[in-house]
């Protein structure tokens, strides 16, 4: 299935949401299962045809930009 730009943007936003949940879990603000977060993140990376580490870096950069870093 070919992804539209809208599909890609939605998946990237979903990945960013998971990234934020992971960060909040690591900070003790949420009690999410880390392995489930990893698995869901990896699934999105696979659907996009990306390496998980590349998608993670995109999320880190987006987070830094949102914080003015």
LUMTORPA-46712 format. One record per atom (N, C-alpha, C): residue number from 1; chain; x, z, y. Coordinates in steps of 0.001 Angstrom, whole numbers, plus 500000, padded with zeros to 6 digits. Layout:
N
NUM,A,X,Z,Y
...
END
This chain:
69
1,A,500835,500000,498822
1,A,500000,500000,500000
1,A,500886,500000,501249
2,A,500611,499101,502140
2,A,501363,499020,503385
2,A,500764,500002,504383
3,A,501635,500810,504988
3,A,501185,501798,505957
3,A,501084,501175,507341
4,A,500023,501512,508039
4,A,499892,501085,509430
4,A,500680,502058,510301
5,A,500874,501699,511544
5,A,501568,502589,512474
5,A,500793,503896,512624
6,A,499476,503812,512612
6,A,498638,505002,512696
6,A,498859,505901,511477
7,A,498947,505295,510285
7,A,499215,506061,509055
7,A,500561,506764,509151
8,A,501564,506041,509625
8,A,502913,506598,509745
8,A,502916,507773,510714
9,A,502265,507592,511854
9,A,502223,508673,512842
9,A,501494,509904,512313
10,A,500404,509687,511562
10,A,499673,510815,510969
10,A,500547,511557,509954
11,A,501260,510805,509137
11,A,502127,511426,508135
11,A,503267,512190,508799
12,A,503829,511620,509866
12,A,504893,512320,510589
12,A,504352,513594,511237
13,A,503125,513552,511735
13,A,502519,514752,512318
13,A,502254,515791,511232
14,A,501800,515358,510068
14,A,501593,516282,508952
14,A,502912,516924,508539
15,A,503975,516125,508513
15,A,505293,516661,508166
15,A,505736,517683,509208
16,A,505478,517399,510473
16,A,505850,518329,511542
16,A,505048,519628,511432
17,A,503788,519529,511052
17,A,502975,520732,510843
17,A,503548,521583,509707
18,A,503963,520918,508629
18,A,504577,521641,507511
18,A,505893,522266,507961
19,A,506681,521526,508723
19,A,507938,522045,509264
19,A,507684,523330,510059
20,A,506677,523302,510927
20,A,506352,524488,511722
20,A,505874,525644,510862
21,A,505095,525368,509830
21,A,504635,526423,508923
21,A,505831,527035,508179
22,A,506780,526170,507785
22,A,507988,526661,507117
22,A,508761,527583,508056
23,A,508959,527168,509297
23,A,509693,527989,510263
23,A,508991,529323,510476
24,A,507668,529299,510584
24,A,506903,530532,510783
24,A,506993,531422,509543
25,A,507004,530830,508374
25,A,507136,531605,507135
25,A,508507,532268,507067
26,A,509545,531532,507415
26,A,510897,532092,507406
26,A,511047,533214,508438
27,A,510283,533136,509521
27,A,510338,534166,510562
27,A,509434,535356,510233
28,A,508715,535280,509118
28,A,507845,536377,508710
28,A,506485,536364,509390
29,A,506164,535272,510079
29,A,504883,535178,510779
29,A,503762,534669,509884
30,A,504108,533968,508836
30,A,503151,533479,507850
30,A,503644,533866,506459
31,A,502751,533802,505516
31,A,503100,534155,504150
31,A,502857,532973,503220
32,A,503208,531761,503680
32,A,503023,530557,502872
32,A,504049,530515,501746
33,A,503692,529810,500685
33,A,504619,529599,499582
33,A,505619,528513,499982
34,A,506876,528878,500064
34,A,507915,527964,500539
34,A,508040,526747,499623
35,A,507933,526949,498335
35,A,508064,525820,497404
35,A,506934,524812,497607
36,A,505721,525297,497864
36,A,504598,524401,498128
36,A,504844,523615,499408
37,A,505369,524285,500424
37,A,505691,523587,501672
37,A,506729,522501,501424
38,A,507774,522835,500672
38,A,508814,521848,500339
38,A,508215,520654,499597
39,A,507384,520943,498595
39,A,506800,519870,497794
39,A,505918,518960,498641
40,A,505098,519561,499491
40,A,504224,518762,500349
40,A,505043,517921,501330
41,A,506102,518509,501868
41,A,506980,517785,502792
41,A,507651,516615,502076
42,A,508162,516876,500872
42,A,508822,515825,500095
42,A,507859,514686,499759
43,A,506605,515017,499453
43,A,505607,513992,499150
43,A,505402,513065,500346
44,A,505349,513659,501532
44,A,505181,512846,502740
44,A,506393,511951,502941
45,A,507586,512501,502746
45,A,508810,511695,502893
45,A,508786,510513,501923
46,A,508386,510756,500696
46,A,508313,509689,499692
46,A,507300,508635,500115
47,A,506132,509074,500601
47,A,505105,508128,501044
47,A,505601,507261,502200
48,A,506452,507838,503043
48,A,507009,507088,504159
48,A,508203,506221,503747
49,A,508746,506493,502555
49,A,509931,505774,502105
49,A,511204,506313,502739
50,A,511185,507575,503143
50,A,512319,508216,503804
50,A,512950,509242,502884
51,A,514179,509595,503195
51,A,514811,510756,502575
51,A,514226,511998,503252
52,A,514024,513055,502490
52,A,513476,514293,503056
52,A,514347,514831,504187
53,A,515664,514729,504014
53,A,516571,515253,505037
53,A,516433,514485,506356
54,A,516176,513187,506275
54,A,515989,512394,507495
54,A,514694,512790,508205
55,A,513640,512981,507428
55,A,512368,513393,508010
55,A,512481,514792,508604
56,A,513211,515674,507918
56,A,513427,517030,508427
56,A,514148,516985,509774
57,A,515141,516103,509883
57,A,515885,515967,511135
57,A,514975,515470,512265
58,A,514077,514549,511954
58,A,513114,514076,512950
58,A,512261,515250,513443
59,A,511826,516092,512514
59,A,511020,517264,512879
59,A,511833,518243,513722
60,A,513083,518465,513356
60,A,513943,519351,514148
60,A,514120,518818,515562
61,A,514325,517516,515681
61,A,514494,516906,516996
61,A,513209,516998,517817
62,A,512078,516804,517158
62,A,510794,516914,517847
62,A,510586,518349,518337
63,A,510941,519308,517496
63,A,510809,520717,517870
63,A,511720,521044,519041
64,A,512957,520593,518984
64,A,513899,520852,520075
64,A,513400,520246,521381
65,A,512870,519035,521305
65,A,512357,518379,522511
65,A,511162,519133,523076
66,A,510320,519668,522197
66,A,509148,520405,522673
66,A,509529,521737,523321
67,A,510707,522247,522983
67,A,511193,523506,523537
67,A,512115,523271,524731
68,A,512329,522000,525061
68,A,513192,521663,526190
68,A,514667,521903,525914
69,A,515052,521814,524638
69,A,516451,522035,524254
69,A,517225,520742,524215
END
